[in-house]
């Protein structure tokens, strides 16, 4: 049986998820597991898809980056698939790991994909360093410090620090940094 897996990182990518599901169904996938979750988060539907694989089944994905976040992660997934005597098909690459050539191509392509990601991150770091040197990069604006007056008001009302952090959706560490900052007049 062909089992599909589709993933996007955010709810805003709903059209991308729908497109993946359409492509998987057009391929002939009988069952599609789908989720909208970051690649680094726990992916319950991916785990369910992998658990459902039986000997001779194939896990079908539209693109490799929808499945794995690194070469190591891909290796772990492939190991799980192979232990079940199943295969992996990546539609965008016309790749099927049930063949020796497919396995070779998957390893080469995943290494290239990781190399590209590392190069992109390196360029990003260089760009940030350049922008900082030119005084153009300030980083992310601190969100918790903007809630300093609310923190102090709730504390004055007698609210517990843990409850204040939860109420204002800030970390306890941020709350303590706010309290440690001297008042500016």
N, C-alpha and C positions, 0 to 999 in steps of 0.2 A: 504494500500500500504506500502511496505517496502522501507524506504528511508535510504540510506547509507551515512556515514560521514567518511572521511579518512583525516588524517593530519600527516605531519612530520614538524619538526622544521626548517630544512634548505634545501636549494637546493641540497646539497650533499647527501641527503637521498632520492633521486628520486626513487631508486630501492625499498625502503621501502614503499613509497607511492604507487607505481605500484603494489606491493604485496598486500597491503591492498585493493586496488580497485579490484584486481583479486579475493581475498577471499570474498569480499562483493558480487560481481557478481555471484560467484559460489554458494553463499547462496540463490541467487534469487532476489537480490535487483534490483528494476527497475530504480531507480534514485540515482546517487552518487554525493554528494557534496564533493569536495576535495580542500585542500589548503596546502601550505607550509609556515607556520608561527609559531612563538613561541607561546607556550601556554599562555603566559602572554600578548601577543599582541591582538589587536582587531581581532576577527576571523569572517570575513564577511560571509564565506561559512557556518560556524556553525549556525550563526544567520539565514541565508537563509533556511537552512535545518529545523531548528526549526519552522520558519514561515510557511513552507510548510506542516507541520504535520496537519492532520485532525483526527477526531474521528475514532478510530480503527486502525490508522496507527502505524507503529513501526519505531523508529530510530535505525538503526543497526550500531554498531561500532565493529572493530576487537578486540580492547583492551581498557580498561577503561582509561589508561593514554593518549590515543589519544583524549579523550573527555574532561576530567576535570583536573584541576590543583590542586584541594584540595577538601576536604570533603564538605566544604561550597559551593564551585563552583558547585560541582556535585549536591548538594541539590537544588541549584537554577535552574539547568538544569532540574532535575527531576520534580521540582515544575511546570516548564513551560510545560514539556511534559504531566504531569498529568492533568494540567488545560485544555489541549486540548483533554483529554480522550484518549491519545495515550500511547504507551509503549516504553521501551528501551530494546534492546537485545545486550548483550556483548558476541561476539562469543567465545573469548578465555576462558571465564568462563562458557559457556553454560548457560547463565543467561538471564531470560526474566522477566521484571518487571510487566508484565500483570498478574502474579500470586503472591499470598501472600508470598510464599517461595522465589520467585525471588526478591521481594522487601527487604525481610529480608537479604538475601545473599548479595545483593548489598550494603546495609548499613554496614554489617560486613566487607566485602572486601574493601570498600572504607576507612574505619577506619584503617584497617591493612595496606593498601597502604600508607596512610598518616603517620602512625607510622614508617614504613620502610623509608620513605623519610626523616622524622625528625631525625631518627637514622643515616642515611647516612650523613646528613648535620652536625650532632654532631661529627661524626668520622672525617669528613673533617676538621672541625674547630680544633679538637684536633691534627690532623696531621699537620696542618699549624702552630699551636702554638709550637709544638715540633720542626718542621723544623726551625722556627724563633729562638727558643732557641739555636739550634745548629748552627745558622748562615747560614743555607742552603736555607732559603726562603727570597727572596728579593721582592716579589710581582711583579705586572705587571710593565714592563718598561714604563716610561712616554713617550708618543708619541709626545705630543705637544712641550716639551722642545727641542726635536731634530730639531724643526723647528724655533728655536729662531733666527738664522741668517736670515732666509727668512722673518720672521716677521719684524725684524729691517730694512732689506733692502727695503721691500715694504713700510714701514712707512716713511723711508727716501725719497722714491720716491713720497710721498704725498698721498698714498692710505689711504682711510678712514679705521678706525679700524674694523668696522663691515664688510666691504668688504674684509679686510685681513683675518678675521676669516673664512668667507665663502670660500674664495679662497683657503686657506690652510686646510680647513675642520677641524678646531679646534673650541672650544667654546670661547666665548668672555672672560669668566673667565680665561681660559688658556692663552689667549693672554695677559690679564692684569697681570697674574702671571709672564709671561715671561718679560714683560716690567718693573715689579717691582724688578726683580732679578738683582743685581748689576753685571756689566761686570766682568768676570774673565780673568786675563791676565797671 
